[in-house]
């Protein structure tokens, strides 16, 4: 296959999966940042931040899987305000998707990939409307799984129908797993890409060579995403994938999606344990790779929330219209 490898190299891709060292960095020069996923609701966010302070874990990004769809207006505003006060990026899933719909294929044995897709025009509209609602509340990072949703949202960002500083974090459920396909997501407007949980360090290096996007890599993955505990590889992952969000999921934990107040105690306990796992992983990283650096809270490139003024109750869209923007 020498011709194909030569063609790849000529077009800016790695010719193989050699685990090369990445020379790329975050805007502030950092190698890695920390993400705590599955932070489902304001009480869980409070607990995660409290645990992070107690364990001296600098958390740069909080992500959530149930979406703005299943947050009340008050809960959404509270999460945006809390994250903004802590200088932490808050990323909310764009929902709904086929996995929560009435279609049978998403739950069939061979239909797994369909679950993360938006079905039809109405599904596309609902997901983009959920992004808009998050943006109206001041959230500046949203999780996207569907290429069509990404394309439309990016076009709306470009046209001014969504805030220009809104970032699109691609979910692990999109599933693109090779350099050429990840570049497609980048070309469509992705700002950060969560790779599948089971890629080798060589495969991560090949993707890194093809894109400047920060990569999000599970150091520990939930059972329904493979259940991998890769703490021992954290130094190698940072070496080949920088700039990288090291992401601490949790094995042997219940799937709580879609979440709600009936699951708050469980979600809080899981959130605290994810921070504990982060402390374990970061201590190991310090032993393996003492020279790598991380970012301070609120560092350049983080999509920090911009919550609306709670007293004036003005939204981004209202301000834009007042300033002469499109209605």
C-alpha positions in Angstrom: 0.0 0.0 0.0 2.9 2.5 -0.5 0.8 4.6 -2.9 -2.0 5.2 -0.4 0.5 6.1 2.4 2.4 8.5 0.1 -0.9 10.1 -1.0 -1.9 10.6 2.7 1.4 12.2 3.5 1.2 14.5 0.6 -2.2 15.7 1.8 -1.3 16.5 5.4 -2.1 13.2 7.0 0.2 10.8 8.9 1.3 7.9 6.8 0.9 5.4 9.6 -0.1 5.1 13.3 3.3 5.7 14.8 2.9 7.3 18.2 4.7 10.5 17.4 5.1 13.3 19.9 2.7 16.2 19.4 4.2 19.7 19.2 0.8 21.4 19.3 -0.5 23.2 22.4 -3.4 25.2 23.7 -3.3 28.9 23.1 -1.6 29.5 26.5 1.1 26.8 25.8 -0.5 24.1 27.9 -0.4 20.5 27.0 -3.6 19.4 28.7 -6.7 20.5 30.4 -9.2 18.6 32.7 -12.8 17.7 31.9 -15.4 16.2 34.2 -18.3 14.8 32.3 -21.9 13.8 33.2 -22.4 16.8 35.5 -26.2 16.6 35.4 -27.7 19.6 37.0 -26.8 22.5 39.3 -26.5 20.4 42.4 -24.0 18.1 40.7 -22.1 21.1 39.4 -21.9 22.5 42.9 -20.6 19.2 44.3 -18.0 18.7 41.5 -16.6 22.2 42.1 -16.6 21.7 45.8 -14.8 18.4 45.5 -12.3 19.9 43.0 -11.4 22.6 45.5 -11.0 20.0 48.3 -8.8 17.8 46.2 -6.9 20.7 44.5 -8.0 19.6 41.0 -8.1 22.4 38.5 -11.2 21.7 36.4 -11.3 23.5 33.1 -14.5 22.1 31.5 -17.7 20.6 32.8 -19.8 18.7 30.4 -23.4 17.3 30.7 -25.3 14.7 28.7 -29.0 15.3 29.3 -28.9 18.7 27.5 -30.5 22.0 28.1 -33.7 20.2 27.0 -34.1 18.7 30.5 -33.1 21.7 32.5 -35.7 24.3 33.7 -34.9 27.9 32.8 -33.9 28.5 36.4 -31.6 25.5 36.5 -30.0 26.5 33.2 -29.4 30.0 34.4 -28.0 28.7 37.7 -25.5 26.4 36.0 -24.3 29.1 33.6 -23.9 31.5 36.5 -22.0 29.0 38.7 -19.7 28.0 35.9 -19.0 31.6 35.0 -18.2 32.5 38.6 -15.7 29.5 38.8 -14.2 30.4 35.4 -15.1 26.9 34.1 -16.4 26.1 30.6 -19.8 24.6 30.7 -20.8 22.3 27.8 -24.4 21.2 27.4 -25.6 18.4 25.0 -27.8 19.3 22.1 -30.9 17.2 22.5 -33.1 15.5 21.5 -31.7 12.7 19.3 -33.0 9.4 17.9 -32.0 7.4 21.0 -34.8 9.2 22.9 -37.2 9.1 20.0 -40.0 6.6 19.2 -38.1 5.0 16.3 -37.1 1.3 16.8 -33.8 1.2 15.0 -31.9 3.2 17.6 -32.6 0.5 20.2 -32.1 -2.5 17.8 -29.0 -4.6 18.1 -27.5 -3.3 14.9 -28.7 0.3 15.2 -26.4 1.8 17.8 -24.9 4.5 15.6 -28.4 5.8 14.7 -29.1 6.7 18.4 -26.8 9.8 18.2 -28.5 11.2 15.0 -31.2 13.8 14.6 -34.1 12.3 12.7 -35.7 14.3 9.9 -36.0 18.1 9.6 -38.0 18.3 12.8 -35.2 16.5 14.7 -32.7 18.9 13.2 -34.8 21.9 14.2 -35.3 20.6 17.8 -31.6 20.0 18.3 -30.6 23.4 16.9 -33.3 25.1 19.0 -31.8 23.5 22.1 -28.4 25.0 21.1 -30.1 28.4 20.8 -31.7 28.1 24.2 -28.4 27.3 25.8 -26.8 30.3 24.0 -29.6 32.5 25.2 -28.8 31.5 28.8 -25.2 32.5 28.3 -23.7 29.0 27.7 -20.9 29.2 25.1 -20.1 25.5 24.6 -22.5 22.8 23.2 -22.1 19.1 22.6 -23.0 17.9 19.1 -23.2 14.3 17.8 -24.8 14.8 14.4 -23.0 16.2 11.3 -26.1 17.9 10.0 -26.7 19.7 13.3 -23.0 20.7 13.3 -23.3 22.1 9.8 -26.4 24.1 10.4 -25.3 25.4 13.8 -21.9 26.5 12.3 -23.7 28.3 9.5 -25.9 30.0 12.0 -22.8 31.0 14.0 -21.3 32.4 10.8 -24.4 34.4 9.9 -24.8 35.8 13.4 -27.9 33.8 14.3 -25.9 32.1 17.0 -23.2 33.9 19.1 -19.9 34.2 17.3 -18.0 32.9 20.4 -20.1 29.8 20.7 -18.0 26.6 20.6 -19.0 23.2 19.2 -17.7 20.3 21.2 -18.1 17.1 19.3 -19.4 14.2 21.4 -17.7 10.8 21.6 -21.0 9.4 20.1 -20.3 10.9 16.7 -17.8 8.1 16.4 -15.4 9.4 13.7 -12.2 7.5 14.3 -9.7 8.3 11.6 -7.7 11.4 10.6 -9.7 12.0 7.4 -13.1 11.8 9.0 -12.1 14.0 12.0 -10.9 16.6 9.6 -14.4 16.6 8.0 -15.8 17.6 11.4 -13.2 20.3 11.7 -14.0 21.6 8.2 -17.7 21.7 9.2 -17.1 23.9 12.2 -16.1 21.7 15.2 -14.0 23.4 17.8 -13.0 20.3 19.8 -13.3 16.6 19.1 -14.0 13.8 21.6 -12.4 10.7 20.0 -13.8 7.2 20.5 -12.7 5.7 23.9 -10.6 2.8 22.6 -8.1 4.4 20.2 -4.5 3.4 20.7 -1.9 6.1 21.3 -0.7 5.6 17.7 -4.1 6.2 16.4 -4.5 9.3 18.5 -1.2 10.6 17.2 -2.4 10.1 13.6 -5.5 12.1 14.3 -3.5 14.8 16.1 -1.3 15.1 13.0 -4.3 15.8 10.8 -6.0 18.4 13.0 -5.3 21.4 15.2 -8.5 20.8 17.2 -8.1 20.0 20.9 -8.9 16.4 21.4 -11.0 15.1 24.2 -9.8 11.7 25.5 -11.4 9.5 28.1 -8.8 8.4 30.7 -11.6 6.4 32.3 -14.7 5.6 30.2 -18.2 4.6 31.4 -19.2 1.0 31.0 -21.5 1.8 28.0 -18.6 3.4 26.2 -16.2 0.5 26.8 -15.4 0.7 30.5 -11.7 1.4 29.9 -9.5 2.5 32.8 -6.4 4.0 31.1 -4.8 5.9 33.9 -1.5 4.1 33.3 -1.5 5.6 29.7 -2.2 9.2 30.7 1.4 10.4 30.2 1.6 8.8 26.7 -1.9 10.2 25.8 -0.8 13.7 26.7 2.4 13.3 24.8 0.9 12.2 21.5 -2.5 14.1 21.7 -1.6 17.5 23.1 -3.5 19.8 23.2 -5.8 17.4 24.9 -8.7 17.4 27.4 -8.1 14.5 29.8 -11.6 13.4 30.6 -12.5 11.4 33.7 -15.6 9.3 33.3 -16.3 6.4 35.6 -16.4 2.7 35.2 -18.8 0.5 37.2 -21.4 3.3 37.4 -25.0 3.4 36.4 -26.1 5.1 33.2 -28.3 8.0 34.5 -29.3 9.5 31.1 -31.7 11.2 31.0 -31.1 12.6 34.4 -33.3 14.6 36.8 -34.0 15.4 40.4 -35.0 11.8 41.1 -31.4 10.8 40.5 -29.7 13.8 42.1 -28.1 11.9 45.1 -26.6 9.3 42.7 -25.4 12.0 40.2 -23.8 13.9 43.0 -21.9 10.9 44.3 -20.8 10.0 40.8 -19.6 13.5 40.2 -17.5 13.6 43.3 -15.9 10.2 42.5 -15.0 11.5 39.0 -13.1 14.3 40.6 -11.4 11.8 42.9 -10.4 9.7 39.8 -9.1 12.9 38.2 -6.8 13.5 41.3 -5.5 9.9 40.9 -4.9 10.4 37.1 -3.2 13.8 37.6 -0.9 12.5 40.3 0.2 9.7 38.0 0.7 12.2 35.1 2.9 14.3 37.4 5.1 11.2 38.1 5.2 10.1 34.5 5.6 13.4 32.7 6.7 16.1 35.2 7.4 18.6 32.5 4.0 18.9 30.9 1.9 21.9 31.8 -1.8 22.7 32.3 -3.9 25.8 32.1 -5.0 28.2 34.8 -8.8 28.6 35.4 -10.3 30.8 32.7 -7.5 30.4 30.3 -7.6 31.6 26.7 -9.6 29.4 24.5 -12.1 28.2 27.1 -15.7 28.8 26.2 -16.7 30.4 29.5 -20.4 31.1 30.0 -21.6 34.6 29.5 -24.8 34.6 31.7 -27.3 37.3 31.0 -27.8 40.1 33.5 -30.2 38.6 36.0 -31.6 42.0 36.9 -32.0 43.5 33.5 -33.0 40.0 32.1 -31.6 41.0 28.6 -30.6 38.1 26.3 -27.9 38.0 23.6 -30.7 38.0 21.0 -32.4 41.1 22.5 -29.1 42.9 22.7 -28.3 42.0 19.1 -31.7 43.2 17.8 -31.4 46.5 19.8 -27.9 47.0 18.2 -29.4 46.7 14.8 -28.8 43.0 14.1 -31.2 40.8 12.3 -34.4 39.9 14.0 
